[in-house]
Amino acid sequence: MEAESVDGLLTYRRRCEGQTFERILVSKTGEVVINPVEPVNLPREITDFLLVEFSPMMIEPGASRTVYLKFPVEIGVFVESARDIEVLDVFASGTQKYTLYGSPTSGIIARYYESAVYPEIPQVDPFREGVMELSLHNSCREWVEVSRVVFESTDMKIYYGDFVAATATMKVLTKTMAETDFVDAPLRPGMVKSVELYTARKIPAIDRGYLMEWGF
């Protein structure tokens, strides 16, 4: 990734996974901002949902536990001026997988990622994966098995420093239903909050969480 000025024109150029992306920027005061973004944009925008599958956990009635998962990272490039901010580019290393959550007629397509379950913050490749702190609570009166979590990415709050991070919650309501949401707080002090794609694209987003209705 590079930016060069030729005869007064600034050119942004990025090479990744054998592909080259290039744009000419006409600006006197604009700045380029680079940070991790919601990982649901590649190879094209087809969903707002992220599904992370992990090793099955049995949770007793009323129990709560915080664990750590890994999630995929995509990098957003923005051009920012005093009046506006705009998405210039989104890229990532590796390939992206998608899956169906729910029934073929009424389910949703979600970005798919597989993770182990960690009792503490794991080591990650910061350009490929981030750390998700997930607080689980089983509010129903039965033991439940949990092996996946689904989020709506418009609620996602990403922070970065030495690594990329997000903080999330999952409340089990019944044997087949759970509520998920993100917490707008850094995982460690000193982390910087990412610019959200939905903010840069001027798309209204209401932080309402997501109701998993087809099991977990």
Solvent accessible surface area in square Angstrom, and as a share of the most:
residue,aa,sasa,rsa
1,M,111,0.49
2,E,77,0.35
3,A,60,0.47
4,E,71,0.32
5,S,80,0.52
6,V,85,0.49
7,D,142,0.74
8,G,72,0.69
9,L,82,0.41
10,L,61,0.30
11,T,14,0.08
12,Y,4,0.01
13,R,37,0.13
14,R,23,0.08
15,R,151,0.55
16,C,24,0.14
17,E,109,0.49
18,G,88,0.85
19,Q,126,0.56
20,T,85,0.50
21,F,44,0.18
22,E,80,0.36
23,R,122,0.45
24,I,104,0.53
25,L,25,0.12
26,V,132,0.76
27,S,74,0.48
28,K,206,0.87
29,T,109,0.63
30,G,33,0.32
31,E,114,0.51
32,V,57,0.33
33,V,35,0.20
34,I,74,0.38
35,N,5,0.03
36,P,8,0.05
37,V,2,0.01
38,E,4,0.02
39,P,0,0.00
40,V,4,0.03
41,N,10,0.05
42,L,31,0.15
43,P,95,0.60
44,R,166,0.61
45,E,114,0.51
46,I,76,0.39
47,T,18,0.11
48,D,57,0.29
49,F,37,0.15
50,L,1,0.00
51,L,4,0.02
52,V,0,0.00
53,E,63,0.28
54,F,10,0.04
55,S,59,0.38
56,P,90,0.56
57,M,35,0.16
58,M,112,0.50
59,I,13,0.07
60,E,86,0.39
61,P,54,0.34
62,G,51,0.49
63,A,26,0.20
64,S,77,0.49
65,R,132,0.48
66,T,51,0.29
67,V,6,0.03
68,Y,30,0.11
69,L,0,0.00
70,K,34,0.15
71,F,2,0.01
72,P,4,0.02
73,V,6,0.03
74,E,0,0.00
75,I,18,0.09
76,G,0,0.00
77,V,0,0.00
78,F,0,0.00
79,V,39,0.23
80,E,71,0.32
81,S,49,0.31
82,A,110,0.86
83,R,237,0.87
84,D,68,0.35
85,I,27,0.14
86,E,83,0.37
87,V,30,0.17
88,L,27,0.13
89,D,9,0.05
90,V,20,0.11
91,F,32,0.13
92,A,11,0.09
93,S,41,0.27
94,G,28,0.27
95,T,120,0.70
96,Q,38,0.17
97,K,132,0.56
98,Y,57,0.21
99,T,44,0.25
100,L,76,0.38
101,Y,0,0.00
102,G,25,0.24
103,S,38,0.25
104,P,123,0.77
105,T,134,0.78
106,S,71,0.46
107,G,22,0.21
108,I,35,0.18
109,I,79,0.40
110,A,0,0.00
111,R,13,0.05
112,Y,46,0.18
113,Y,51,0.19
114,E,122,0.55
115,S,10,0.07
116,A,48,0.37
117,V,40,0.23
118,Y,58,0.22
119,P,93,0.58
120,E,131,0.59
121,I,53,0.27
122,P,16,0.10
123,Q,171,0.76
124,V,27,0.16
125,D,60,0.31
126,P,52,0.33
127,F,142,0.59
128,R,123,0.45
129,E,29,0.13
130,G,0,0.00
131,V,0,0.00
132,M,0,0.00
133,E,35,0.16
134,L,0,0.00
135,S,41,0.26
136,L,4,0.02
137,H,65,0.29
138,N,0,0.00
139,S,48,0.31
140,C,18,0.11
141,R,228,0.83
142,E,93,0.42
143,W,134,0.47
144,V,2,0.01
145,E,97,0.43
146,V,0,0.00
147,S,26,0.17
148,R,67,0.24
149,V,0,0.00
150,V,0,0.00
151,F,2,0.01
152,E,24,0.11
153,S,0,0.00
154,T,22,0.13
155,D,2,0.01
156,M,2,0.01
157,K,28,0.12
158,I,7,0.04
159,Y,21,0.08
160,Y,61,0.23
161,G,51,0.49
162,D,132,0.68
163,F,19,0.08
164,V,8,0.05
165,A,1,0.01
166,A,1,0.01
167,T,16,0.09
168,A,0,0.00
169,T,51,0.30
170,M,1,0.01
171,K,89,0.38
172,V,0,0.00
173,L,55,0.27
174,T,60,0.35
175,K,104,0.44
176,T,77,0.45
177,M,59,0.26
178,A,0,0.00
179,E,83,0.37
180,T,2,0.01
181,D,46,0.24
182,F,11,0.05
183,V,60,0.34
184,D,77,0.40
185,A,37,0.29
186,P,59,0.37
187,L,29,0.14
188,R,114,0.42
189,P,133,0.84
190,G,76,0.73
191,M,23,0.10
192,V,81,0.46
193,K,82,0.35
194,S,8,0.05
195,V,40,0.23
196,E,31,0.14
197,L,1,0.00
198,Y,22,0.09
199,T,87,0.51
200,A,0,0.00
201,R,65,0.24
202,K,116,0.49
203,I,83,0.42
204,P,125,0.79
205,A,52,0.40
206,I,130,0.66
207,D,79,0.41
208,R,173,0.63
209,G,10,0.10
210,Y,33,0.13
211,L,65,0.32
212,M,0,0.00
213,E,92,0.41
214,W,86,0.30
215,G,13,0.12
216,F,20,0.08
